[in-house]
């Protein structure tokens, strides 16, 4: 029983580490991601929108990190860059193969395929979505060959698939597996819940350890009985 006290302290330390990492993942990573080099891919946390240009390059919009990431037709990561704005956004490729980022109610950004900002203008009040997306969300797009790209929002494995004309489906963009532990917001919430559970377990172990270390004569119930 005496070992429960040091064990409880270790559990409490693990609890605070878990809660702290959850806070960093949910809030800190959003800010840190603004300065991560474009050569480093981030997880596809809260993947919302996908677009494809005439060369088959796949653009993904991660709302959690407010970041655009570009992949080759084979799914190889090419580059990424941050996008300003606090709201969720969609992306589309225009006729010049430039990427337009629609931050609803705020700004419309226009980028080159290399990530160079070409234009930033106020979001138009009379904006109308693309005609070919009237019945579909921006989580789906079609390339020049008629292949359909779709965002798959799995809780553990968000990715982008491509459906060819023959009906076959292929995963073309997948998150880096080692980056799952910072792929908020789900892992961030999980860390906080796990930390809270460990906290209560650690506190319980400390209480039991204190009770076990206390002499019987000093315990309230025994003191009351001895006085009778």
N, C-alpha and C positions, 0 to 999 in steps of 0.2 A: 504493500500500500504506500510505503514511503517513496517508492519510485514514481508515483503518479505526479508528484509535484514538479520534478524536472521535465517529465514527459509533457505535462500541461504547459510548461513554459515554451517548450519546442513547438507544440501545437499552436500556441498563441502567436509565436513568431511566424510560423507558416501561414496563419490566418492573415496577419497584417501584410505579409509579402503578397499573398494572393489578391487581397483587396487593393493594395497599391498597384499591382500590375494591371488589375482590371481598370482602375482609374486612368493609368497611363495609356492603356490600349484604347479606351473609349474616348478620351479627351486629348491626351498628350500626342498620340500618334497622328491625329488630324493636323496638329501644328507642326510636328516634326516632319511629316510627309512633304511639307512645302519646301523643305531644303534638302530632301534626299536627291542625289544625282539622278539624272534622267537615264543613266545606264543601269540603274538598279530597279528591278520590277518589284512592285508591291502586291500583296494579296488582292484578290478581287472582292473585297468587302463591299457589300451593298451594291452589287453590280446592277445598273439600271438600264443602260442603253448601249446599243451596238450599231456600227456603221461600217460599210465596206466601200473602198474606192475602186477605180477602174483597173488598178493593178492588183487587186485582190488583197490589199492590206486591210487588216481588221482593226477597228478603233473601238476601244471599250471605255465606258465612263463609270468610274467608281465614285458613287456619291459619298461614301463614308470618308474617303481620303481626298475628295474633290480633286481628282486626278484623271487625266487621259492617258491611256496606255495603248501603244501601237504594236501590232503583231504582223509577222509575215503570213502569206497564205498557208504556210505549213505550221503556223502556231509559234514560231520563234519570236521571242520578245525583241523588239527593235529599240523603242524609246518610250519615254513618258514625260509628262509635264503637269504642273499644278494649274488649277483653274480657280480664280477668285470668285467669291459668292457664297452665300450662306444657305441657299435653297438647293433643292434637287434640280437636276438639269438633264436635258436630252441632247443628243448629237445627231448630225446628219452630214453627208458629203454633198457639196454642190456640183454643178456641171464642170467647174474648173478643178475638180479634185481637191478642193479646199474643205477643211473641216469647220463646220459651224456648230458652236456650243450654245445652246439655248438655256440660259439661266432665267427661268420664268419670273416675270415681274421685275427683273433687274437689268440684265445685260445680254446682248448677243455678241459673242466673240467669234472672230474668223481667223483660223490658223492655217499655215501651210502644213503640208504633210510632215515637215521636219519639226513642227512645233513652234515656228515663228509666229508671233502675234501680228496679224495684218490689219485688223480692225476691231474696235470695240464700240458698240453703239447701244443706246437705250432700247430696252425691249419694247417693240411696237404694241400698242394697245389693240390694233386690228389684226394681230398675227393670226394666221390660219395654218394649220398643220399641212404637211405634204398630202396631196390627193391620194397617193398610193398607200398612205398610212391612216386613212380616215377610219378604217375598220380594224386597224391593228395598232398596237402600241409601238413606241420607239425601241422596245426590247426585241424587235424583230425587223430585219431588212432583207432586201433581195439584191443580188449582184447582177452584173450585166449578162451573165449566163443563165439567169433564172434560178440560181441556187438560193435557198432561204437560210439565213443566219438567225439564230434565236438564243436569247439569254435564258439560261437554266438556273433558277435561284435556289439551289439546294442549300440547306442550312449548313452542311459541312463541306460541300463541294460545288460552289457556284462555278459555272463554266459556260462556254459558248459552243453551240453545235451548228453543223451545216447539213442541210438536207438536200441531196442532189436530186436531179430530175427522175432518177430511177427509184427514188424513195429511200435510198440508203442514208443513214445518219452517222456523221463523224464528229467527234470532238475536236475543234480546231484551236480553242484557247482554253487552257486549264491553269488554275492558280498554282504557284510554287508550293509544293506540299509542306516544305519546312516552314512556310510562312503562315500556316493555319492558326498558330497560337496568337497572332496579332490581326487576324482577319475579322475585325469587329463588324457589326456590334455584338453578334451572338457570343463569341468567346469572352468579350469584355463582361457581359452580363453573367456568364458562367463563372468567371473568376470571382466576381463579387459575391455571388451566392455561395460558392465553395468556401470563400473566406469567411463569410458570416457563419456558416455551419461549423467550420473549424474553430472559430472564436468561441462559440458556446460550448463546444466539446472541451476546449482548453480550459475555459473557466470552470467547468464541472470537474475536470481532473485536479485543478488547483484546490478547489474546495474539499474534495475527497482527501487529497494529500494533507491539507491542513487539519482536517478532522482526525486523520489517522495519526498525525504527529502530536496531537494534543493529549496530555495525560488524562486518563479516565476521571481522576478526581477533579479536574478543572472543567469538565464538560457540564453545561448547565443542568441537564437532567439528573446527572449523578450528584452534583452539589445539592440540588434541592432534596433529593432522597436522603442524603446523609444528614441533613439538618433535622429530619423528622425523628 
